[in-house]
Amino acid sequence: MMIFIESELLRVFVGEQEKLHHRPLYELLVSEALERGMAGTTVFRGLLSFGLHHKVHTSKIFELAGDLPMVIEIVDTTEKIESFLSVVESLLRDAGAQALVTREAVRQWTT
């Protein structure tokens, strides 16, 4: 029988060129999540997007491919996500990054 537990999904949208200490910000977020024992993290590269400034970013046109979106998804309990938000906030602030951060309730399968 599959058993699901109440969890949260944290999504952080950043540009792939965002860096901190010469490292991609998305890599730093994954490293920090791993270090803190988060349940799971995945990074996706967006193919087409626009954001706050309504500038289109796409992988199809070389001239516009400058800063494709990276979406970092982190799943864990509400308590661990809540605790990790301060890490996310600190990294984004230190990098001077423009980001979108979302949170939503999910049901996570456990064995």
CYANA upper distance limits for C-alpha pairs under 8 A (distance plus 0.5 A):
  2 MET  CA    109 TRP  CA      7.22
  2 MET  CA    110 THR  CA      7.72
  2 MET  CA    111 THR  CA      7.59
  3 ILE  CA    109 TRP  CA      6.25
  3 ILE  CA    110 THR  CA      6.16
  3 ILE  CA    111 THR  CA      7.24
  4 PHE  CA    107 ARG  CA      6.11
  4 PHE  CA    108 GLN  CA      5.61
  4 PHE  CA    109 TRP  CA      4.83
  4 PHE  CA    110 THR  CA      6.30
  5 ILE  CA    107 ARG  CA      5.92
  5 ILE  CA    108 GLN  CA      5.74
  5 ILE  CA    109 TRP  CA      6.96
  5 ILE  CA    110 THR  CA      7.43
  6 GLU  CA     77 THR  CA      7.63
  6 GLU  CA    105 ALA  CA      7.70
  6 GLU  CA    106 VAL  CA      6.68
  6 GLU  CA    107 ARG  CA      5.29
  6 GLU  CA    108 GLN  CA      6.87
  7 SER  CA     75 VAL  CA      7.43
  7 SER  CA     76 ASP  CA      6.01
  7 SER  CA     77 THR  CA      5.01
  7 SER  CA     78 THR  CA      6.35
  7 SER  CA    105 ALA  CA      6.47
  7 SER  CA    106 VAL  CA      5.71
  7 SER  CA    107 ARG  CA      6.11
  7 SER  CA    108 GLN  CA      6.55
  8 GLU  CA     75 VAL  CA      6.19
  8 GLU  CA     76 ASP  CA      6.15
  8 GLU  CA     77 THR  CA      6.30
  8 GLU  CA     78 THR  CA      6.05
  8 GLU  CA     81 ILE  CA      7.45
  8 GLU  CA    103 ARG  CA      7.26
  8 GLU  CA    104 GLU  CA      6.08
  8 GLU  CA    105 ALA  CA      5.02
  8 GLU  CA    106 VAL  CA      5.73
  8 GLU  CA    107 ARG  CA      8.21
  9 LEU  CA     73 GLU  CA      7.15
  9 LEU  CA     74 ILE  CA      6.18
  9 LEU  CA     75 VAL  CA      5.12
  9 LEU  CA     76 ASP  CA      7.39
  9 LEU  CA     81 ILE  CA      8.50
  9 LEU  CA    103 ARG  CA      6.13
  9 LEU  CA    104 GLU  CA      5.83
  9 LEU  CA    105 ALA  CA      6.80
  9 LEU  CA    106 VAL  CA      6.83
 10 LEU  CA     72 ILE  CA      8.47
 10 LEU  CA     73 GLU  CA      6.18
 10 LEU  CA     74 ILE  CA      5.59
 10 LEU  CA     75 VAL  CA      6.87
 10 LEU  CA     81 ILE  CA      7.54
 10 LEU  CA    101 VAL  CA      7.73
 10 LEU  CA    102 THR  CA      6.31
 10 LEU  CA    103 ARG  CA      5.10
 10 LEU  CA    104 GLU  CA      7.26
 11 ARG  CA     71 VAL  CA      7.04
 11 ARG  CA     72 ILE  CA      6.05
 11 ARG  CA     73 GLU  CA      5.11
 11 ARG  CA     74 ILE  CA      6.99
 11 ARG  CA    100 LEU  CA      8.48
 11 ARG  CA    101 VAL  CA      6.11
 11 ARG  CA    102 THR  CA      5.63
 11 ARG  CA    103 ARG  CA      6.86
 12 VAL  CA     71 VAL  CA      6.15
 12 VAL  CA     72 ILE  CA      5.60
 12 VAL  CA     73 GLU  CA      7.14
 12 VAL  CA     99 ALA  CA      7.31
 12 VAL  CA    100 LEU  CA      6.36
 12 VAL  CA    101 VAL  CA      5.06
 12 VAL  CA    102 THR  CA      7.13
 13 PHE  CA     69 PRO  CA      7.00
 13 PHE  CA     70 MET  CA      6.20
 13 PHE  CA     71 VAL  CA      5.10
 13 PHE  CA     72 ILE  CA      6.99
 13 PHE  CA     99 ALA  CA      5.94
 13 PHE  CA    100 LEU  CA      5.56
 13 PHE  CA    101 VAL  CA      6.84
 14 VAL  CA     18 GLU  CA      7.39
 14 VAL  CA     25 LEU  CA      8.27
 14 VAL  CA     26 TYR  CA      7.86
 14 VAL  CA     69 PRO  CA      6.20
 14 VAL  CA     70 MET  CA      5.84
 14 VAL  CA     71 VAL  CA      7.11
 14 VAL  CA     97 ALA  CA      7.78
 14 VAL  CA     98 GLN  CA      7.22
 14 VAL  CA     99 ALA  CA      5.48
 14 VAL  CA    100 LEU  CA      7.52
 15 GLY  CA     67 ASP  CA      5.87
 15 GLY  CA     68 LEU  CA      6.17
 15 GLY  CA     69 PRO  CA      5.08
 15 GLY  CA     70 MET  CA      6.26
 15 GLY  CA     98 GLN  CA      8.40
 15 GLY  CA     99 ALA  CA      8.28
 16 GLU  CA     24 PRO  CA      7.50
 16 GLU  CA     25 LEU  CA      8.21
 16 GLU  CA     26 TYR  CA      7.92
 16 GLU  CA     67 ASP  CA      6.02
 16 GLU  CA     68 LEU  CA      6.05
 16 GLU  CA     69 PRO  CA      6.25
 16 GLU  CA     70 MET  CA      6.08
 17 GLN  CA     24 PRO  CA      7.28
 17 GLN  CA     66 GLY  CA      8.38
 17 GLN  CA     67 ASP  CA      6.18
 17 GLN  CA     68 LEU  CA      8.34
 18 GLU  CA     24 PRO  CA      6.46
 18 GLU  CA     25 LEU  CA      6.11
 18 GLU  CA     95 ALA  CA      7.67
 18 GLU  CA     97 ALA  CA      6.88
 19 LYS  CA     23 ARG  CA      5.70
 19 LYS  CA     24 PRO  CA      4.91
 19 LYS  CA     25 LEU  CA      5.37
 19 LYS  CA     95 ALA  CA      6.78
 20 LEU  CA     24 PRO  CA      7.02
 20 LEU  CA     25 LEU  CA      6.47
 20 LEU  CA     91 LEU  CA      8.28
 20 LEU  CA     94 ASP  CA      7.71
 20 LEU  CA     95 ALA  CA      5.59
 23 ARG  CA     27 GLU  CA      7.54
 23 ARG  CA     28 LEU  CA      7.48
 24 PRO  CA     28 LEU  CA      7.06
 25 LEU  CA     29 LEU  CA      6.73
 25 LEU  CA     91 LEU  CA      8.23
 25 LEU  CA     95 ALA  CA      8.16
 26 TYR  CA     30 VAL  CA      6.86
 26 TYR  CA     43 VAL  CA      7.91
 26 TYR  CA     70 MET  CA      7.51
 26 TYR  CA     71 VAL  CA      8.48
 26 TYR  CA     72 ILE  CA      7.17
 27 GLU  CA     31 SER  CA      6.62
 28 LEU  CA     32 GLU  CA      6.58
 29 LEU  CA     33 ALA  CA      6.66
 29 LEU  CA     72 ILE  CA      8.30
 29 LEU  CA     88 VAL  CA      7.54
 29 LEU  CA     91 LEU  CA      8.24
 30 VAL  CA     34 LEU  CA      6.64
 30 VAL  CA     41 THR  CA      7.02
 30 VAL  CA     42 THR  CA      8.37
 30 VAL  CA     72 ILE  CA      8.21
 31 SER  CA     35 GLU  CA      6.58
 32 GLU  CA     36 ARG  CA      6.71
 32 GLU  CA     87 VAL  CA      8.28
 33 ALA  CA     37 GLY  CA      6.83
 33 ALA  CA     38 MET  CA      5.84
 33 ALA  CA     41 THR  CA      7.80
 33 ALA  CA     74 ILE  CA      8.27
 33 ALA  CA     84 PHE  CA      8.16
 34 LEU  CA     38 MET  CA      6.39
 38 MET  CA     74 ILE  CA      7.98
 38 MET  CA     75 VAL  CA      7.72
 38 MET  CA     76 ASP  CA      6.59
 38 MET  CA     80 LYS  CA      7.73
 39 ALA  CA     74 ILE  CA      8.12
 39 ALA  CA     75 VAL  CA      6.45
 39 ALA  CA     76 ASP  CA      5.68
 40 GLY  CA     74 ILE  CA      6.19
 40 GLY  CA     75 VAL  CA      5.87
 40 GLY  CA     76 ASP  CA      7.51
 41 THR  CA     72 ILE  CA      7.46
 41 THR  CA     73 GLU  CA      5.95
 41 THR  CA     74 ILE  CA      4.92
 41 THR  CA     75 VAL  CA      7.03
 42 THR  CA     72 ILE  CA      6.30
 42 THR  CA     73 GLU  CA      5.75
 42 THR  CA     74 ILE  CA      7.23
 43 VAL  CA     70 MET  CA      7.14
 43 VAL  CA     71 VAL  CA      6.01
 43 VAL  CA     72 ILE  CA      4.95
 43 VAL  CA     73 GLU  CA      6.79
 44 PHE  CA     70 MET  CA      6.15
 44 PHE  CA     71 VAL  CA      5.55
 44 PHE  CA     72 ILE  CA      7.02
 45 ARG  CA     68 LEU  CA      7.46
 45 ARG  CA     69 PRO  CA      6.42
 45 ARG  CA     70 MET  CA      5.16
 45 ARG  CA     71 VAL  CA      6.89
 46 GLY  CA     68 LEU  CA      6.60
 46 GLY  CA     69 PRO  CA      5.52
 46 GLY  CA     70 MET  CA      6.53
 46 GLY  CA     71 VAL  CA      7.81
 47 LEU  CA     57 HIS  CA      8.33
 47 LEU  CA     58 THR  CA      6.05
 47 LEU  CA     59 SER  CA      5.94
 47 LEU  CA     60 LYS  CA      8.37
 47 LEU  CA     68 LEU  CA      7.49
 47 LEU  CA     69 PRO  CA      8.20
 48 LEU  CA     56 VAL  CA      7.69
 48 LEU  CA     57 HIS  CA      6.10
 48 LEU  CA     58 THR  CA      4.85
 48 LEU  CA     59 SER  CA      7.18
 48 LEU  CA     68 LEU  CA      7.91
 48 LEU  CA     69 PRO  CA      8.45
 49 SER  CA     56 VAL  CA      6.21
 49 SER  CA     57 HIS  CA      5.74
 49 SER  CA     58 THR  CA      7.06
 49 SER  CA     68 LEU  CA      7.99
 49 SER  CA     69 PRO  CA      7.45
 50 PHE  CA     54 HIS  CA      5.66
 50 PHE  CA     55 LYS  CA      5.87
 50 PHE  CA     56 VAL  CA      5.17
 50 PHE  CA     57 HIS  CA      6.61
 51 GLY  CA     55 LYS  CA      7.23
 51 GLY  CA     56 VAL  CA      8.33
 56 VAL  CA     64 LEU  CA      7.71
 57 HIS  CA     64 LEU  CA      6.04
 57 HIS  CA     65 ALA  CA      6.15
 57 HIS  CA     66 GLY  CA      7.61
 57 HIS  CA     67 ASP  CA      7.05
 57 HIS  CA     68 LEU  CA      6.27
 57 HIS  CA     69 PRO  CA      8.33
 58 THR  CA     64 LEU  CA      6.46
 58 THR  CA     65 ALA  CA      5.64
 58 THR  CA     68 LEU  CA      7.09
 59 SER  CA     64 LEU  CA      7.94
 59 SER  CA     65 ALA  CA      5.59
 59 SER  CA     68 LEU  CA      7.71
 60 LYS  CA     65 ALA  CA      7.79
 61 ILE  CA     65 ALA  CA      6.70
 62 PHE  CA     66 GLY  CA      8.28
 75 VAL  CA     81 ILE  CA      8.14
 76 ASP  CA     80 LYS  CA      6.71
 76 ASP  CA     81 ILE  CA      6.63
 77 THR  CA     81 ILE  CA      6.67
 78 THR  CA     82 GLU  CA      6.45
 79 GLU  CA     83 SER  CA      6.73
 80 LYS  CA     84 PHE  CA      6.59
 81 ILE  CA     85 LEU  CA      6.77
 82 GLU  CA     86 SER  CA      8.30
 83 SER  CA     87 VAL  CA      8.29
 84 PHE  CA     88 VAL  CA      6.96
 85 LEU  CA     89 GLU  CA      6.55
 86 SER  CA     90 SER  CA      6.57
 87 VAL  CA     91 LEU  CA      6.70
 88 VAL  CA     92 LEU  CA      6.61
 89 GLU  CA     93 ARG  CA      6.54
 90 SER  CA     94 ASP  CA      6.51
 91 LEU  CA     95 ALA  CA      6.55
 92 LEU  CA     96 GLY  CA      6.49
 92 LEU  CA     97 ALA  CA      5.69
 92 LEU  CA     98 GLN  CA      8.02
 92 LEU  CA     99 ALA  CA      7.91
 93 ARG  CA     97 ALA  CA      7.01
